[in-house]
Amino acid sequence: VQLQASGGGLVQAGGSLRLSCAASGRIISINSMDWYRQAPGKQREWVAGWSSGGTPRYVDSLKGRFTISRDNAKNTVYLEMSSLKLEDTGAYFCKMVVRSPPPYVFWGQGTQVTVSS
């Protein structure tokens, strides 16, 4: 199983971006999908996530600006980011727990988001 993240780029403060993360390979089901980010010089932090059969969850500080969604048919998770701030700059990683067939944790390669003033 491989995860391919895309959609990052350079955006001005106040702008929007939509990240995508698509899983491919032998996938029986996906138990959970999460987005993390890592700012320069900081630890990776959880941003948002969606467990199978559950509701989307967000880190409190990003509620209202970030929206996670998914397309189960495409094994893809999205992260729509709006009103971007300078502090949103960082590498964004997707993580999925995939039954293939046991549940395994897979990470995408990261996509860079840079917010400029």
PDB file as gemmi writes it, atoms N, CA and C in Angstrom:
CRYST1    1.000    1.000    1.000  90.00  90.00  90.00 P 1                      
ATOM      1  N   VAL A   1       0.848  -1.181   0.000  1.00  0.00           N  
ATOM      2  CA  VAL A   1       0.000   0.000   0.000  1.00  0.00           C  
ATOM      3  C   VAL A   1       0.890   1.239   0.000  1.00  0.00           C  
ATOM      4  N   GLN A   2       0.530   2.189  -0.823  1.00  0.00           N  
ATOM      5  CA  GLN A   2       1.243   3.467  -0.864  1.00  0.00           C  
ATOM      6  C   GLN A   2       0.259   4.604  -0.736  1.00  0.00           C  
ATOM      7  N   LEU A   3       0.691   5.655  -0.042  1.00  0.00           N  
ATOM      8  CA  LEU A   3      -0.100   6.859   0.063  1.00  0.00           C  
ATOM      9  C   LEU A   3       0.597   7.966  -0.708  1.00  0.00           C  
ATOM     10  N   GLN A   4      -0.147   8.649  -1.540  1.00  0.00           N  
ATOM     11  CA  GLN A   4       0.399   9.740  -2.342  1.00  0.00           C  
ATOM     12  C   GLN A   4      -0.316  11.022  -1.962  1.00  0.00           C  
ATOM     13  N   ALA A   5       0.433  11.923  -1.340  1.00  0.00           N  
ATOM     14  CA  ALA A   5      -0.129  13.207  -0.945  1.00  0.00           C  
ATOM     15  C   ALA A   5       0.200  14.258  -1.995  1.00  0.00           C  
ATOM     16  N   SER A   6      -0.724  15.179  -2.189  1.00  0.00           N  
ATOM     17  CA  SER A   6      -0.508  16.242  -3.162  1.00  0.00           C  
ATOM     18  C   SER A   6      -1.344  17.455  -2.788  1.00  0.00           C  
ATOM     19  N   GLY A   7      -1.102  18.558  -3.498  1.00  0.00           N  
ATOM     20  CA  GLY A   7      -1.924  19.747  -3.321  1.00  0.00           C  
ATOM     21  C   GLY A   7      -1.252  20.880  -2.577  1.00  0.00           C  
ATOM     22  N   GLY A   8      -0.086  20.638  -2.028  1.00  0.00           N  
ATOM     23  CA  GLY A   8       0.610  21.708  -1.322  1.00  0.00           C  
ATOM     24  C   GLY A   8       1.128  22.757  -2.291  1.00  0.00           C  
ATOM     25  N   GLY A   9       1.603  23.849  -1.729  1.00  0.00           N  
ATOM     26  CA  GLY A   9       2.143  24.899  -2.563  1.00  0.00           C  
ATOM     27  C   GLY A   9       2.354  26.173  -1.783  1.00  0.00           C  
ATOM     28  N   LEU A  10       2.614  27.237  -2.510  1.00  0.00           N  
ATOM     29  CA  LEU A  10       2.822  28.558  -1.927  1.00  0.00           C  
ATOM     30  C   LEU A  10       1.531  29.351  -2.061  1.00  0.00           C  
ATOM     31  N   VAL A  11       1.073  29.908  -0.962  1.00  0.00           N  
ATOM     32  CA  VAL A  11      -0.181  30.657  -0.965  1.00  0.00           C  
ATOM     33  C   VAL A  11      -0.031  31.864  -0.052  1.00  0.00           C  
ATOM     34  N   GLN A  12      -0.714  32.937  -0.386  1.00  0.00           N  
ATOM     35  CA  GLN A  12      -0.679  34.123   0.464  1.00  0.00           C  
ATOM     36  C   GLN A  12      -1.562  33.922   1.679  1.00  0.00           C  
ATOM     37  N   ALA A  13      -1.222  34.613   2.732  1.00  0.00           N  
ATOM     38  CA  ALA A  13      -2.042  34.561   3.941  1.00  0.00           C  
ATOM     39  C   ALA A  13      -3.471  34.948   3.587  1.00  0.00           C  
ATOM     40  N   GLY A  14      -4.413  34.194   4.137  1.00  0.00           N  
ATOM     41  CA  GLY A  14      -5.816  34.413   3.832  1.00  0.00           C  
ATOM     42  C   GLY A  14      -6.330  33.541   2.707  1.00  0.00           C  
ATOM     43  N   GLY A  15      -5.432  32.898   2.006  1.00  0.00           N  
ATOM     44  CA  GLY A  15      -5.808  32.054   0.890  1.00  0.00           C  
ATOM     45  C   GLY A  15      -6.224  30.658   1.319  1.00  0.00           C  
ATOM     46  N   SER A  16      -6.453  29.824   0.317  1.00  0.00           N  
ATOM     47  CA  SER A  16      -6.935  28.462   0.567  1.00  0.00           C  
ATOM     48  C   SER A  16      -6.126  27.451  -0.237  1.00  0.00           C  
ATOM     49  N   LEU A  17      -6.104  26.239   0.278  1.00  0.00           N  
ATOM     50  CA  LEU A  17      -5.505  25.110  -0.422  1.00  0.00           C  
ATOM     51  C   LEU A  17      -6.318  23.870  -0.118  1.00  0.00           C  
ATOM     52  N   ARG A  18      -6.260  22.926  -1.049  1.00  0.00           N  
ATOM     53  CA  ARG A  18      -6.899  21.635  -0.825  1.00  0.00           C  
ATOM     54  C   ARG A  18      -5.855  20.545  -1.015  1.00  0.00           C  
ATOM     55  N   LEU A  19      -5.611  19.807   0.040  1.00  0.00           N  
ATOM     56  CA  LEU A  19      -4.676  18.699  -0.014  1.00  0.00           C  
ATOM     57  C   LEU A  19      -5.427  17.404  -0.280  1.00  0.00           C  
ATOM     58  N   SER A  20      -4.747  16.507  -0.963  1.00  0.00           N  
ATOM     59  CA  SER A  20      -5.318  15.195  -1.226  1.00  0.00           C  
ATOM     60  C   SER A  20      -4.321  14.123  -0.828  1.00  0.00           C  
ATOM     61  N   CYS A  21      -4.836  12.980  -0.453  1.00  0.00           N  
ATOM     62  CA  CYS A  21      -3.985  11.840  -0.142  1.00  0.00           C  
ATOM     63  C   CYS A  21      -4.708  10.594  -0.619  1.00  0.00           C  
ATOM     64  N   ALA A  22      -4.126   9.937  -1.596  1.00  0.00           N  
ATOM     65  CA  ALA A  22      -4.750   8.765  -2.188  1.00  0.00           C  
ATOM     66  C   ALA A  22      -3.965   7.511  -1.835  1.00  0.00           C  
ATOM     67  N   ALA A  23      -4.678   6.485  -1.418  1.00  0.00           N  
ATOM     68  CA  ALA A  23      -4.067   5.202  -1.101  1.00  0.00           C  
ATOM     69  C   ALA A  23      -4.240   4.260  -2.276  1.00  0.00           C  
ATOM     70  N   SER A  24      -3.205   3.491  -2.550  1.00  0.00           N  
ATOM     71  CA  SER A  24      -3.279   2.513  -3.628  1.00  0.00           C  
ATOM     72  C   SER A  24      -2.607   1.228  -3.176  1.00  0.00           C  
ATOM     73  N   GLY A  25      -2.967   0.139  -3.851  1.00  0.00           N  
ATOM     74  CA  GLY A  25      -2.409  -1.154  -3.488  1.00  0.00           C  
ATOM     75  C   GLY A  25      -3.505  -2.087  -3.027  1.00  0.00           C  
ATOM     76  N   ARG A  26      -3.083  -3.094  -2.279  1.00  0.00           N  
ATOM     77  CA  ARG A  26      -4.051  -4.081  -1.814  1.00  0.00           C  
ATOM     78  C   ARG A  26      -4.723  -3.545  -0.552  1.00  0.00           C  
ATOM     79  N   ILE A  27      -5.930  -3.064  -0.709  1.00  0.00           N  
ATOM     80  CA  ILE A  27      -6.673  -2.448   0.380  1.00  0.00           C  
ATOM     81  C   ILE A  27      -7.983  -3.184   0.575  1.00  0.00           C  
ATOM     82  N   ILE A  28      -8.156  -3.734   1.768  1.00  0.00           N  
ATOM     83  CA  ILE A  28      -9.438  -4.372   2.092  1.00  0.00           C  
ATOM     84  C   ILE A  28     -10.394  -3.298   2.600  1.00  0.00           C  
ATOM     85  N   SER A  29      -9.915  -2.516   3.520  1.00  0.00           N  
ATOM     86  CA  SER A  29     -10.696  -1.398   4.040  1.00  0.00           C  
ATOM     87  C   SER A  29      -9.730  -0.429   4.716  1.00  0.00           C  
ATOM     88  N   ILE A  30     -10.219   0.760   4.942  1.00  0.00           N  
ATOM     89  CA  ILE A  30      -9.415   1.779   5.623  1.00  0.00           C  
ATOM     90  C   ILE A  30     -10.087   2.087   6.950  1.00  0.00           C  
ATOM     91  N   ASN A  31      -9.376   1.843   8.029  1.00  0.00           N  
ATOM     92  CA  ASN A  31      -9.951   2.040   9.350  1.00  0.00           C  
ATOM     93  C   ASN A  31      -9.979   3.508   9.762  1.00  0.00           C  
ATOM     94  N   SER A  32      -8.952   4.244   9.392  1.00  0.00           N  
ATOM     95  CA  SER A  32      -8.904   5.650   9.768  1.00  0.00           C  
ATOM     96  C   SER A  32      -8.019   6.425   8.804  1.00  0.00           C  
ATOM     97  N   MET A  33      -8.300   7.700   8.722  1.00  0.00           N  
ATOM     98  CA  MET A  33      -7.535   8.620   7.876  1.00  0.00           C  
ATOM     99  C   MET A  33      -7.236   9.853   8.705  1.00  0.00           C  
ATOM    100  N   ASP A  34      -6.005  10.266   8.715  1.00  0.00           N  
ATOM    101  CA  ASP A  34      -5.612  11.424   9.514  1.00  0.00           C  
ATOM    102  C   ASP A  34      -4.651  12.311   8.740  1.00  0.00           C  
ATOM    103  N   TRP A  35      -4.669  13.570   9.104  1.00  0.00           N  
ATOM    104  CA  TRP A  35      -3.684  14.535   8.618  1.00  0.00           C  
ATOM    105  C   TRP A  35      -2.863  15.040   9.803  1.00  0.00           C  
ATOM    106  N   TYR A  36      -1.570  15.147   9.575  1.00  0.00           N  
ATOM    107  CA  TYR A  36      -0.636  15.726  10.532  1.00  0.00           C  
ATOM    108  C   TYR A  36       0.127  16.835   9.819  1.00  0.00           C  
ATOM    109  N   ARG A  37       0.770  17.665  10.596  1.00  0.00           N  
ATOM    110  CA  ARG A  37       1.650  18.653   9.988  1.00  0.00           C  
ATOM    111  C   ARG A  37       2.872  18.846  10.872  1.00  0.00           C  
ATOM    112  N   GLN A  38       3.929  19.315  10.233  1.00  0.00           N  
ATOM    113  CA  GLN A  38       5.165  19.558  10.960  1.00  0.00           C  
ATOM    114  C   GLN A  38       5.764  20.862  10.481  1.00  0.00           C  
ATOM    115  N   ALA A  39       5.773  21.830  11.382  1.00  0.00           N  
ATOM    116  CA  ALA A  39       6.369  23.117  11.068  1.00  0.00           C  
ATOM    117  C   ALA A  39       7.878  23.025  11.245  1.00  0.00           C  
ATOM    118  N   PRO A  40       8.620  23.886  10.585  1.00  0.00           N  
ATOM    119  CA  PRO A  40      10.089  23.859  10.708  1.00  0.00           C  
ATOM    120  C   PRO A  40      10.524  23.958  12.161  1.00  0.00           C  
ATOM    121  N   GLY A  41      11.350  23.032  12.585  1.00  0.00           N  
ATOM    122  CA  GLY A  41      11.886  23.054  13.939  1.00  0.00           C  
ATOM    123  C   GLY A  41      10.931  22.584  15.018  1.00  0.00           C  
ATOM    124  N   LYS A  42       9.761  22.079  14.613  1.00  0.00           N  
ATOM    125  CA  LYS A  42       8.771  21.646  15.593  1.00  0.00           C  
ATOM    126  C   LYS A  42       8.421  20.178  15.381  1.00  0.00           C  
ATOM    127  N   GLN A  43       7.772  19.616  16.373  1.00  0.00           N  
ATOM    128  CA  GLN A  43       7.340  18.227  16.274  1.00  0.00           C  
ATOM    129  C   GLN A  43       6.103  18.116  15.394  1.00  0.00           C  
ATOM    130  N   ARG A  44       5.944  16.953  14.838  1.00  0.00           N  
ATOM    131  CA  ARG A  44       4.750  16.687  14.041  1.00  0.00           C  
ATOM    132  C   ARG A  44       3.533  16.700  14.955  1.00  0.00           C  
ATOM    133  N   GLU A  45       2.462  17.330  14.484  1.00  0.00           N  
ATOM    134  CA  GLU A  45       1.242  17.407  15.285  1.00  0.00           C  
ATOM    135  C   GLU A  45       0.045  16.927  14.473  1.00  0.00           C  
ATOM    136  N   TRP A  46      -0.884  16.359  15.180  1.00  0.00           N  
ATOM    137  CA  TRP A  46      -2.122  15.890  14.548  1.00  0.00           C  
ATOM    138  C   TRP A  46      -3.014  17.091  14.228  1.00  0.00           C  
ATOM    139  N   VAL A  47      -3.628  17.054  13.058  1.00  0.00           N  
ATOM    140  CA  VAL A  47      -4.457  18.164  12.603  1.00  0.00           C  
ATOM    141  C   VAL A  47      -5.936  17.787  12.560  1.00  0.00           C  
ATOM    142  N   ALA A  48      -6.229  16.685  11.909  1.00  0.00           N  
ATOM    143  CA  ALA A  48      -7.626  16.273  11.740  1.00  0.00           C  
ATOM    144  C   ALA A  48      -7.651  14.789  11.403  1.00  0.00           C  
ATOM    145  N   GLY A  49      -8.801  14.173  11.649  1.00  0.00           N  
ATOM    146  CA  GLY A  49      -8.880  12.755  11.363  1.00  0.00           C  
ATOM    147  C   GLY A  49     -10.294  12.261  11.245  1.00  0.00           C  
ATOM    148  N   TRP A  50     -10.419  11.080  10.688  1.00  0.00           N  
ATOM    149  CA  TRP A  50     -11.724  10.483  10.446  1.00  0.00           C  
ATOM    150  C   TRP A  50     -11.578   8.973  10.607  1.00  0.00           C  
ATOM    151  N   SER A  51     -12.279   8.423  11.585  1.00  0.00           N  
ATOM    152  CA  SER A  51     -12.290   6.982  11.768  1.00  0.00           C  
ATOM    153  C   SER A  51     -13.491   6.379  11.067  1.00  0.00           C  
ATOM    154  N   SER A  52     -13.363   5.136  10.643  1.00  0.00           N  
ATOM    155  CA  SER A  52     -14.445   4.452   9.950  1.00  0.00           C  
ATOM    156  C   SER A  52     -15.705   4.461  10.801  1.00  0.00           C  
ATOM    157  N   GLY A  53     -16.769   4.944  10.226  1.00  0.00           N  
ATOM    158  CA  GLY A  53     -18.039   4.983  10.941  1.00  0.00           C  
ATOM    159  C   GLY A  53     -18.165   6.114  11.923  1.00  0.00           C  
ATOM    160  N   GLY A  54     -17.119   6.925  12.043  1.00  0.00           N  
ATOM    161  CA  GLY A  54     -17.147   8.011  13.000  1.00  0.00           C  
ATOM    162  C   GLY A  54     -17.358   9.357  12.353  1.00  0.00           C  
ATOM    163  N   THR A  55     -17.197  10.361  13.140  1.00  0.00           N  
ATOM    164  CA  THR A  55     -17.330  11.721  12.647  1.00  0.00           C  
ATOM    165  C   THR A  55     -15.952  12.364  12.566  1.00  0.00           C  
ATOM    166  N   PRO A  56     -15.791  13.340  11.713  1.00  0.00           N  
ATOM    167  CA  PRO A  56     -14.485  13.992  11.619  1.00  0.00           C  
ATOM    168  C   PRO A  56     -14.114  14.719  12.904  1.00  0.00           C  
ATOM    169  N   ARG A  57     -12.841  14.723  13.219  1.00  0.00           N  
ATOM    170  CA  ARG A  57     -12.339  15.383  14.409  1.00  0.00           C  
ATOM    171  C   ARG A  57     -11.229  16.346  14.005  1.00  0.00           C  
ATOM    172  N   TYR A  58     -11.102  17.403  14.769  1.00  0.00           N  
ATOM    173  CA  TYR A  58     -10.105  18.428  14.465  1.00  0.00           C  
ATOM    174  C   TYR A  58      -9.403  18.869  15.745  1.00  0.00           C  
ATOM    175  N   VAL A  59      -8.187  19.305  15.588  1.00  0.00           N  
ATOM    176  CA  VAL A  59      -7.544  19.976  16.708  1.00  0.00           C  
ATOM    177  C   VAL A  59      -8.322  21.270  16.925  1.00  0.00           C  
ATOM    178  N   ASP A  60      -8.568  21.605  18.148  1.00  0.00           N  
ATOM    179  CA  ASP A  60      -9.467  22.725  18.464  1.00  0.00           C  
ATOM    180  C   ASP A  60      -9.046  24.025  17.783  1.00  0.00           C  
ATOM    181  N   SER A  61      -7.764  24.273  17.706  1.00  0.00           N  
ATOM    182  CA  SER A  61      -7.275  25.555  17.192  1.00  0.00           C  
ATOM    183  C   SER A  61      -7.554  25.743  15.704  1.00  0.00           C  
ATOM    184  N   LEU A  62      -7.886  24.654  14.996  1.00  0.00           N  
ATOM    185  CA  LEU A  62      -8.088  24.742  13.550  1.00  0.00           C  
ATOM    186  C   LEU A  62      -9.549  24.590  13.144  1.00  0.00           C  
ATOM    187  N   LYS A  63     -10.405  24.326  14.100  1.00  0.00           N  
ATOM    188  CA  LYS A  63     -11.824  24.186  13.774  1.00  0.00           C  
ATOM    189  C   LYS A  63     -12.341  25.460  13.106  1.00  0.00           C  
ATOM    190  N   GLY A  64     -13.106  25.242  12.045  1.00  0.00           N  
ATOM    191  CA  GLY A  64     -13.663  26.373  11.318  1.00  0.00           C  
ATOM    192  C   GLY A  64     -12.827  26.807  10.136  1.00  0.00           C  
ATOM    193  N   ARG A  65     -11.553  26.487  10.142  1.00  0.00           N  
ATOM    194  CA  ARG A  65     -10.700  26.849   9.006  1.00  0.00           C  
ATOM    195  C   ARG A  65     -10.325  25.632   8.156  1.00  0.00           C  
ATOM    196  N   PHE A  66     -10.215  24.482   8.795  1.00  0.00           N  
ATOM    197  CA  PHE A  66      -9.821  23.264   8.087  1.00  0.00           C  
ATOM    198  C   PHE A  66     -11.001  22.299   8.052  1.00  0.00           C  
ATOM    199  N   THR A  67     -11.157  21.615   6.935  1.00  0.00           N  
ATOM    200  CA  THR A  67     -12.214  20.626   6.790  1.00  0.00           C  
ATOM    201  C   THR A  67     -11.643  19.355   6.185  1.00  0.00           C  
ATOM    202  N   ILE A  68     -11.866  18.234   6.843  1.00  0.00           N  
ATOM    203  CA  ILE A  68     -11.428  16.948   6.318  1.00  0.00           C  
ATOM    204  C   ILE A  68     -12.616  16.263   5.667  1.00  0.00           C  
ATOM    205  N   SER A  69     -12.366  15.656   4.536  1.00  0.00           N  
ATOM    206  CA  SER A  69     -13.413  14.905   3.852  1.00  0.00           C  
ATOM    207  C   SER A  69     -12.773  13.689   3.189  1.00  0.00           C  
ATOM    208  N   ARG A  70     -13.593  12.805   2.669  1.00  0.00           N  
ATOM    209  CA  ARG A  70     -13.030  11.588   2.085  1.00  0.00           C  
ATOM    210  C   ARG A  70     -13.902  11.099   0.945  1.00  0.00           C  
ATOM    211  N   ASP A  71     -13.282  10.341   0.071  1.00  0.00           N  
ATOM    212  CA  ASP A  71     -13.975   9.658  -1.004  1.00  0.00           C  
ATOM    213  C   ASP A  71     -13.611   8.190  -0.856  1.00  0.00           C  
ATOM    214  N   ASN A  72     -14.510   7.420  -0.270  1.00  0.00           N  
ATOM    215  CA  ASN A  72     -14.213   6.016   0.015  1.00  0.00           C  
ATOM    216  C   ASN A  72     -13.972   5.216  -1.267  1.00  0.00           C  
ATOM    217  N   ALA A  73     -14.677   5.560  -2.310  1.00  0.00           N  
ATOM    218  CA  ALA A  73     -14.521   4.821  -3.572  1.00  0.00           C  
ATOM    219  C   ALA A  73     -13.132   5.012  -4.155  1.00  0.00           C  
ATOM    220  N   LYS A  74     -12.526   6.152  -3.850  1.00  0.00           N  
ATOM    221  CA  LYS A  74     -11.189   6.456  -4.381  1.00  0.00           C  
ATOM    222  C   LYS A  74     -10.096   6.258  -3.344  1.00  0.00           C  
ATOM    223  N   ASN A  75     -10.477   5.784  -2.146  1.00  0.00           N  
ATOM    224  CA  ASN A  75      -9.503   5.624  -1.051  1.00  0.00           C  
ATOM    225  C   ASN A  75      -8.692   6.906  -0.855  1.00  0.00           C  
ATOM    226  N   THR A  76      -9.388   8.011  -0.843  1.00  0.00           N  
ATOM    227  CA  THR A  76      -8.742   9.312  -0.800  1.00  0.00           C  
ATOM    228  C   THR A  76      -9.301  10.152   0.335  1.00  0.00           C  
ATOM    229  N   VAL A  77      -8.419  10.856   0.999  1.00  0.00           N  
ATOM    230  CA  VAL A  77      -8.811  11.803   2.036  1.00  0.00           C  
ATOM    231  C   VAL A  77      -8.333  13.184   1.610  1.00  0.00           C  
ATOM    232  N   TYR A  78      -9.133  14.183   1.930  1.00  0.00           N  
ATOM    233  CA  TYR A  78      -8.832  15.557   1.560  1.00  0.00           C  
ATOM    234  C   TYR A  78      -8.737  16.425   2.805  1.00  0.00           C  
ATOM    235  N   LEU A  79      -8.003  17.507   2.678  1.00  0.00           N  
ATOM    236  CA  LEU A  79      -7.968  18.510   3.730  1.00  0.00           C  
ATOM    237  C   LEU A  79      -8.097  19.868   3.053  1.00  0.00           C  
ATOM    238  N   GLU A  80      -9.222  20.497   3.271  1.00  0.00           N  
ATOM    239  CA  GLU A  80      -9.445  21.834   2.723  1.00  0.00           C  
ATOM    240  C   GLU A  80      -9.073  22.838   3.787  1.00  0.00           C  
ATOM    241  N   MET A  81      -8.190  23.738   3.426  1.00  0.00           N  
ATOM    242  CA  MET A  81      -7.662  24.716   4.369  1.00  0.00           C  
ATOM    243  C   MET A  81      -8.014  26.112   3.855  1.00  0.00           C  
ATOM    244  N   SER A  82      -8.603  26.912   4.699  1.00  0.00           N  
ATOM    245  CA  SER A  82      -8.972  28.263   4.310  1.00  0.00           C  
ATOM    246  C   SER A  82      -8.446  29.256   5.334  1.00  0.00           C  
ATOM    247  N   SER A  83      -8.501  30.530   4.956  1.00  0.00           N  
ATOM    248  CA  SER A  83      -8.000  31.600   5.833  1.00  0.00           C  
ATOM    249  C   SER A  83      -6.625  31.244   6.380  1.00  0.00           C  
ATOM    250  N   LEU A  84      -5.773  30.816   5.490  1.00  0.00           N  
ATOM    251  CA  LEU A  84      -4.463  30.330   5.915  1.00  0.00           C  
ATOM    252  C   LEU A  84      -3.632  31.435   6.555  1.00  0.00           C  
ATOM    253  N   LYS A  85      -2.886  31.022   7.558  1.00  0.00           N  
ATOM    254  CA  LYS A  85      -2.035  31.933   8.312  1.00  0.00           C  
ATOM    255  C   LYS A  85      -0.574  31.529   8.154  1.00  0.00           C  
ATOM    256  N   LEU A  86       0.300  32.457   8.471  1.00  0.00           N  
ATOM    257  CA  LEU A  86       1.734  32.165   8.359  1.00  0.00           C  
ATOM    258  C   LEU A  86       2.107  30.919   9.154  1.00  0.00           C  
ATOM    259  N   GLU A  87       1.470  30.747  10.308  1.00  0.00           N  
ATOM    260  CA  GLU A  87       1.815  29.615  11.177  1.00  0.00           C  
ATOM    261  C   GLU A  87       1.284  28.282  10.665  1.00  0.00           C  
ATOM    262  N   ASP A  88       0.537  28.296   9.582  1.00  0.00           N  
ATOM    263  CA  ASP A  88       0.104  27.045   8.964  1.00  0.00           C  
ATOM    264  C   ASP A  88       1.183  26.459   8.058  1.00  0.00           C  
ATOM    265  N   THR A  89       2.251  27.191   7.873  1.00  0.00           N  
ATOM    266  CA  THR A  89       3.350  26.715   7.043  1.00  0.00           C  
ATOM    267  C   THR A  89       3.952  25.444   7.630  1.00  0.00           C  
ATOM    268  N   GLY A  90       4.217  24.486   6.759  1.00  0.00           N  
ATOM    269  CA  GLY A  90       4.833  23.251   7.189  1.00  0.00           C  
ATOM    270  C   GLY A  90       4.602  22.138   6.196  1.00  0.00           C  
ATOM    271  N   ALA A  91       5.140  20.978   6.526  1.00  0.00           N  
ATOM    272  CA  ALA A  91       4.894  19.787   5.718  1.00  0.00           C  
ATOM    273  C   ALA A  91       3.679  19.075   6.274  1.00  0.00           C  
ATOM    274  N   TYR A  92       2.774  18.725   5.392  1.00  0.00           N  
ATOM    275  CA  TYR A  92       1.538  18.064   5.785  1.00  0.00           C  
ATOM    276  C   TYR A  92       1.603  16.595   5.360  1.00  0.00           C  
ATOM    277  N   PHE A  93       1.305  15.724   6.311  1.00  0.00           N  
ATOM    278  CA  PHE A  93       1.397  14.284   6.097  1.00  0.00           C  
ATOM    279  C   PHE A  93       0.039  13.635   6.316  1.00  0.00           C  
ATOM    280  N   CYS A  94      -0.253  12.672   5.492  1.00  0.00           N  
ATOM    281  CA  CYS A  94      -1.449  11.877   5.719  1.00  0.00           C  
ATOM    282  C   CYS A  94      -1.034  10.530   6.310  1.00  0.00           C  
ATOM    283  N   LYS A  95      -1.920   9.998   7.099  1.00  0.00           N  
ATOM    284  CA  LYS A  95      -1.713   8.692   7.710  1.00  0.00           C  
ATOM    285  C   LYS A  95      -3.007   7.905   7.601  1.00  0.00           C  
ATOM    286  N   MET A  96      -2.887   6.649   7.229  1.00  0.00           N  
ATOM    287  CA  MET A  96      -4.059   5.786   7.174  1.00  0.00           C  
ATOM    288  C   MET A  96      -3.757   4.465   7.854  1.00  0.00           C  
ATOM    289  N   VAL A  97      -4.740   3.952   8.534  1.00  0.00           N  
ATOM    290  CA  VAL A  97      -4.674   2.594   9.059  1.00  0.00           C  
ATOM    291  C   VAL A  97      -5.482   1.740   8.091  1.00  0.00           C  
ATOM    292  N   VAL A  98      -4.782   0.829   7.421  1.00  0.00           N  
ATOM    293  CA  VAL A  98      -5.363   0.091   6.304  1.00  0.00           C  
ATOM    294  C   VAL A  98      -5.353  -1.391   6.607  1.00  0.00           C  
ATOM    295  N   ARG A  99      -6.471  -2.030   6.354  1.00  0.00           N  
ATOM    296  CA  ARG A  99      -6.517  -3.483   6.414  1.00  0.00           C  
ATOM    297  C   ARG A  99      -6.006  -4.005   5.073  1.00  0.00           C  
ATOM    298  N   SER A 100      -4.849  -4.759   5.156  1.00  0.00           N  
ATOM    299  CA  SER A 100      -4.210  -5.186   3.906  1.00  0.00           C  
ATOM    300  C   SER A 100      -3.528  -6.541   4.023  1.00  0.00           C  
ATOM    301  N   PRO A 101      -4.162  -7.611   4.520  1.00  0.00           N  
ATOM    302  CA  PRO A 101      -5.417  -7.598   5.273  1.00  0.00           C  
ATOM    303  C   PRO A 101      -5.290  -7.224   6.732  1.00  0.00           C  
ATOM    304  N   PRO A 102      -4.200  -7.502   7.536  1.00  0.00           N  
ATOM    305  CA  PRO A 102      -4.211  -6.981   8.919  1.00  0.00           C  
ATOM    306  C   PRO A 102      -4.178  -5.469   8.896  1.00  0.00           C  
ATOM    307  N   PRO A 103      -4.529  -4.815   9.947  1.00  0.00           N  
ATOM    308  CA  PRO A 103      -4.418  -3.349   9.945  1.00  0.00           C  
ATOM    309  C   PRO A 103      -2.967  -2.891  10.049  1.00  0.00           C  
ATOM    310  N   TYR A 104      -2.518  -2.109   9.122  1.00  0.00           N  
ATOM    311  CA  TYR A 104      -1.177  -1.536   9.125  1.00  0.00           C  
ATOM    312  C   TYR A 104      -1.292  -0.026   9.059  1.00  0.00           C  
ATOM    313  N   VAL A 105      -0.287   0.649   9.595  1.00  0.00           N  
ATOM    314  CA  VAL A 105      -0.231   2.097   9.533  1.00  0.00           C  
ATOM    315  C   VAL A 105       0.661   2.506   8.366  1.00  0.00           C  
ATOM    316  N   PHE A 106       0.145   3.356   7.524  1.00  0.00           N  
ATOM    317  CA  PHE A 106       0.907   3.873   6.389  1.00  0.00           C  
ATOM    318  C   PHE A 106       0.927   5.394   6.436  1.00  0.00           C  
ATOM    319  N   TRP A 107       2.050   5.942   6.013  1.00  0.00           N  
ATOM    320  CA  TRP A 107       2.221   7.392   5.951  1.00  0.00           C  
ATOM    321  C   TRP A 107       2.486   7.826   4.515  1.00  0.00           C  
ATOM    322  N   GLY A 108       1.955   8.954   4.157  1.00  0.00           N  
ATOM    323  CA  GLY A 108       2.295   9.576   2.896  1.00  0.00           C  
ATOM    324  C   GLY A 108       3.623  10.301   3.015  1.00  0.00           C  
ATOM    325  N   GLN A 109       4.104  10.780   1.887  1.00  0.00           N  
ATOM    326  CA  GLN A 109       5.445  11.366   1.849  1.00  0.00           C  
ATOM    327  C   GLN A 109       5.466  12.828   2.291  1.00  0.00           C  
ATOM    328  N   GLY A 110       4.325  13.409   2.484  1.00  0.00           N  
ATOM    329  CA  GLY A 110       4.294  14.807   2.899  1.00  0.00           C  
ATOM    330  C   GLY A 110       4.187  15.739   1.712  1.00  0.00           C  
ATOM    331  N   THR A 111       3.429  16.785   1.912  1.00  0.00           N  
ATOM    332  CA  THR A 111       3.316  17.827   0.900  1.00  0.00           C  
ATOM    333  C   THR A 111       3.518  19.176   1.589  1.00  0.00           C  
ATOM    334  N   GLN A 112       4.327  20.028   1.006  1.00  0.00           N  
ATOM    335  CA  GLN A 112       4.727  21.280   1.649  1.00  0.00           C  
ATOM    336  C   GLN A 112       3.697  22.372   1.412  1.00  0.00           C  
ATOM    337  N   VAL A 113       3.329  23.027   2.493  1.00  0.00           N  
ATOM    338  CA  VAL A 113       2.462  24.197   2.433  1.00  0.00           C  
ATOM    339  C   VAL A 113       3.250  25.387   2.960  1.00  0.00           C  
ATOM    340  N   THR A 114       3.344  26.419   2.167  1.00  0.00           N  
ATOM    341  CA  THR A 114       4.051  27.625   2.572  1.00  0.00           C  
ATOM    342  C   THR A 114       3.110  28.807   2.439  1.00  0.00           C  
ATOM    343  N   VAL A 115       2.875  29.470   3.551  1.00  0.00           N  
ATOM    344  CA  VAL A 115       1.986  30.632   3.561  1.00  0.00           C  
ATOM    345  C   VAL A 115       2.847  31.878   3.680  1.00  0.00           C  
ATOM    346  N   SER A 116       2.682  32.785   2.747  1.00  0.00           N  
ATOM    347  CA  SER A 116       3.484  34.009   2.733  1.00  0.00           C  
ATOM    348  C   SER A 116       2.632  35.216   3.095  1.00  0.00           C  
ATOM    349  N   SER A 117       3.307  36.244   3.561  1.00  0.00           N  
ATOM    350  CA  SER A 117       2.579  37.464   3.959  1.00  0.00           C  
ATOM    351  C   SER A 117       2.368  38.391   2.777  1.00  0.00           C  
TER     352      SER A 117                                                      
END                                                                             
